[in-house]
Amino acid sequence: AYSPDTVVKLGLDNDFGYAAFGTPQRITSVSVGFRSALNTQWSVNGQVGYTRYNYTTTLERDGFYSGQIGTTYGYSKVLTFTVAYAYNEDSSNLATATFKNNILSAAVSLRE
C-alpha cells in the first residue's frame, strides 16, 4: 500500500563500459524499485530490472534480469535486522555465459 513513507524510484541508463577482460560494451538498463515504511520498526523494499549488454567488438549479447525483495526490522535506533532474497538471470547468445542464481541474505547492523 502506498503511504507518505513510500519511495518509488525509476532508473534508466544508456552508457558505454568495459567487461571484466576489457571488452568494450554498450549498456542499456531500466529498473524500478521501492522502499516503504510499514510502521516505525518494519520496512519492505524491492526492485526489478533489466540490463542489455551489447559487446561492441564481439557477437556476444546478454540480457540480465534481476529482482530483489527484502524486509528490515529496527529493534532500536542502533540495532537493525535485514533479510532479503534476490533472483538474477543472465540470458546470453553464448551458452557458456548464461546463468541463473538465487541469493538469500541476512544482516545485522549495529550503529553508534
C-alpha positions as CSV (number, residue, x, y, z in Angstrom):
1,A,0.0,0.0,0.0
2,Y,1.2,3.5,-0.8
3,S,1.9,5.9,2.1
4,P,3.9,9.1,2.6
5,D,6.6,6.8,3.9
6,T,6.9,5.0,0.5
7,V,9.6,5.9,-2.1
8,V,9.5,4.7,-5.7
9,K,12.5,5.0,-8.0
10,L,12.8,4.6,-11.7
11,G,16.2,4.1,-13.3
12,L,17.0,4.5,-17.0
13,D,20.6,4.2,-18.3
14,N,22.3,4.2,-21.7
15,D,26.1,4.1,-21.4
16,F,29.3,2.5,-22.6
17,G,31.6,0.5,-20.4
18,Y,34.1,-2.4,-20.3
19,A,33.6,-6.1,-19.3
20,A,36.0,-7.9,-16.9
21,F,38.6,-8.6,-19.6
22,G,38.4,-5.1,-21.2
23,T,35.9,-5.8,-23.9
24,P,34.0,-2.6,-24.8
25,Q,30.2,-2.8,-24.4
26,R,27.1,-0.7,-24.7
27,I,24.9,-1.0,-21.6
28,T,21.2,-0.1,-21.6
29,S,19.1,-0.7,-18.5
30,V,15.8,0.0,-16.9
31,S,14.8,-0.6,-13.3
32,V,12.1,0.3,-10.8
33,G,12.3,-0.1,-7.1
34,F,10.5,0.9,-3.9
35,R,11.0,1.2,-0.1
36,S,8.1,1.5,2.2
37,A,8.0,2.0,6.0
38,L,5.1,-0.1,7.3
39,N,5.5,1.4,10.8
40,T,8.3,2.7,13.0
41,Q,10.0,-0.7,13.2
42,W,9.3,-2.5,9.9
43,S,10.1,-1.6,6.3
44,V,10.0,-3.5,3.0
45,N,11.9,-2.9,-0.2
46,G,12.1,-4.4,-3.7
47,Q,13.4,-3.8,-7.1
48,V,13.2,-5.3,-10.6
49,G,15.4,-4.5,-13.5
50,Y,16.6,-5.4,-17.0
51,T,20.1,-4.7,-18.4
52,R,21.1,-5.3,-22.0
53,Y,24.8,-5.7,-22.7
54,N,25.9,-5.4,-26.4
55,Y,29.6,-6.2,-26.7
56,T,30.9,-3.9,-29.5
57,T,33.9,-6.0,-30.7
58,T,32.3,-9.5,-30.4
59,L,29.0,-11.1,-31.3
60,E,28.0,-11.6,-27.6
61,R,24.7,-10.1,-26.5
62,D,23.5,-10.5,-22.9
63,G,20.1,-9.8,-21.3
64,F,20.4,-9.6,-17.5
65,Y,17.2,-9.8,-15.4
66,S,17.2,-9.1,-11.7
67,G,14.7,-8.9,-8.9
68,Q,15.0,-8.4,-5.2
69,I,12.7,-8.2,-2.2
70,G,13.6,-7.6,1.4
71,T,12.4,-6.5,4.8
72,T,14.1,-4.7,7.7
73,Y,13.2,-4.7,11.4
74,G,14.5,-1.9,13.5
75,Y,14.8,-3.3,17.0
76,S,16.2,0.1,18.3
77,K,17.9,3.2,16.9
78,V,21.2,1.3,16.9
79,L,20.2,-2.3,16.0
80,T,18.5,-3.5,12.8
81,F,17.9,-6.9,11.2
82,T,17.5,-7.3,7.4
83,V,16.5,-10.3,5.3
84,A,16.5,-10.2,1.5
85,Y,16.0,-12.5,-1.5
86,A,17.5,-11.8,-4.9
87,Y,17.0,-13.6,-8.2
88,N,19.3,-13.0,-11.2
89,E,19.3,-14.4,-14.7
90,D,21.7,-13.7,-17.5
91,S,20.4,-14.8,-20.9
92,S,23.3,-14.7,-23.4
93,N,23.6,-15.8,-27.0
94,L,26.7,-17.7,-25.8
95,A,25.7,-20.8,-23.9
96,T,28.7,-20.6,-21.5
97,A,27.8,-17.1,-20.4
98,T,24.2,-17.9,-19.4
99,F,23.3,-18.4,-15.7
100,K,20.6,-18.1,-13.0
101,N,21.1,-17.7,-9.3
102,N,19.1,-17.2,-6.1
103,I,20.6,-15.4,-3.2
104,L,19.2,-15.3,0.3
105,S,20.9,-12.8,2.6
106,A,20.6,-11.8,6.2
107,A,22.4,-8.9,8.0
108,V,22.6,-7.4,11.5
109,S,23.6,-3.7,11.7
110,L,24.9,-2.1,14.8
111,R,25.4,1.7,14.8
112,E,26.9,4.0,17.4
